[in-house]
Amino acid sequence: MNWDERIEVKPGVMMGKPVIKGTRITVEIILERLNAGESVGQIANSYRNIDIQDVHAAIEYAIESVRREKVYITRETHGEAI
């Protein structure tokens, strides 16, 4: 699945947060609900405008976002490595 077929980012929609296309349902809220213990099916069934593939696309988007994240190692002022 290509998440970009189901996820969009528009500056005028939900302050530019990634959402399920054509909705105001953010990737963030989907991840929060998953973290709270809801199943993919429960989340999809609680919104009339999305389906299970949309929830999976939100997960894939999050995975890809973390995968692309860059980590920089710095030193604290006391000389200890972080």
N, C-alpha and C positions, 0 to 999 in steps of 0.2 A: 504494500500500500504506500502511496505517496501522500504524506500528510499535507503537502501543499495544495492538493486538490480539495481539501476540506477545511483548512485553517487559513485565515487571512488576518492581516494587520492593516488597519486603516486609521490614520490619525484622528478622524472624527468619530470613531466608534470605540467606546469604552476606553477613552484616553490612549488609544494606540496599542492596547494590550492585544495579544493574539486571541481570536475568537473563532468559534465554529462559523464558517461562511454563512452569511445571511441571517445571523443571530447576534445576540448580545451576550451569549454564553461564553465566558472566558475559559481558556485552558487552565488558568489558575483555579477557578472554582471547581472544575472537574478533578484536578489533582487533589484539592482539599477534600473533596467528597470521597475520593478513593482512599486517601489517608485516614479518613474518619471510619473506614471499614465498609463503605458501600461497594457493591459489586458494579461491574461495567453495565450489566443489564438493569440494575436498579437506577443508575444514573440516567441511562438512555430512556428508560420508561418514565422518569419524572419530568422530562421535557418533551413537549409534543413536536418540537422542531428538529430533534436530533435522533440519531440511531446509534447502534453499537459501533459501527465503523467510525462515526464521528468521535466517540470516546477513545477508541484506539488511536485515531489520528492525533488527538490531544496528547496522548502518552508518547507517541512517536515524536511529536514536535518537541516535547520536553526532553526526551532522550537526545535528540539531535542538538538541541540548545546547549545541553551540558557537554556533549561531545565536542562541540566547537569552542567551548569556553577555554580561555587561556589562563594559566596559573603562573604567577610570578613569585618567586621566592625572594623575600626581603629579610633584613636583619632588624631586630629590635634595637633600641638605643643602648641597651645594656650588653650588646654583643651576642645575645643568644639567637640562634637560628630559629625561625618560625617554621 
